[in-house]
């Protein structure tokens, strides 16, 4: 995802995208461990996407990003 696309998203959407990307990264790491990862370069691409999202959030002055993320995850797991 490009930085310009991320800058157009609203903050709650960025949190949702960050959650989705982190879950995808977790899945890729699990595939890498079981040696079923077809394209190892995907790990690097996804890590950079996480960094881009965090950069946009910090540019907007977001603080406590990790705490908010854990809070949103806990709310989603209770549904």
BELGI-V554304 format. One record per residue. N is the residue number from 1. SS is DSSP state (A for helix, B for strand, O for the rest). PSI is psi in radians with two decimals (none if undefined). NEAR is the number of other ideal C-beta (glycine too) atoms within 10 Angstrom. Layout:
n ss psi near
N SS PSI NEAR
N SS PSI NEAR
This chain:
n ss psi near
1 O 2.41 13
2 O 2.70 9
3 A -0.61 12
4 A -0.68 7
5 A -0.67 11
6 A -0.64 19
7 A -0.41 13
8 A -0.36 9
9 O 2.64 15
10 O 2.83 8
11 A -0.81 12
12 A -0.60 10
13 A -0.62 11
14 A -0.71 19
15 A -0.72 20
16 A -0.73 14
17 A -0.69 19
18 A -0.74 22
19 A -0.79 15
20 A -0.76 12
21 A -0.70 17
22 A -0.64 16
23 A -0.70 11
24 A -0.72 14
25 A -0.73 17
26 A -0.78 11
27 A -0.73 12
28 A -0.70 18
29 A -0.68 13
30 A -0.70 11
31 A -0.64 16
32 A -0.65 13
33 A -0.68 9
34 O 0.11 8
35 O 0.59 6
36 O 0.22 8
37 O 2.06 16
38 O -0.68 7
39 O 1.71 9
40 O -0.37 10
41 A -0.37 9
42 A -0.62 15
43 A -0.80 15
44 A -0.72 9
45 A -0.77 12
46 A -0.67 18
47 A -0.67 13
48 A -0.60 11
49 A -0.72 21
50 A -0.77 15
51 A -0.67 10
52 A -0.76 19
53 A -0.79 23
54 A -0.62 15
55 A -0.80 13
56 A -0.72 20
57 A -0.72 19
58 A -0.60 11
59 A -0.59 11
60 O -0.04 10
61 O 0.30 6
62 O 2.38 14
63 O 2.70 8
64 O 0.69 9
65 A -0.78 15
66 A -0.70 8
67 A -0.73 9
68 A -0.68 16
69 A -0.77 15
70 A -0.63 11
71 A -0.78 12
72 A -0.66 15
73 A -0.70 14
74 A -0.63 9
75 A -0.70 9
76 A -0.59 10
77 A -0.36 7
78 O -0.18 6
79 O none 4
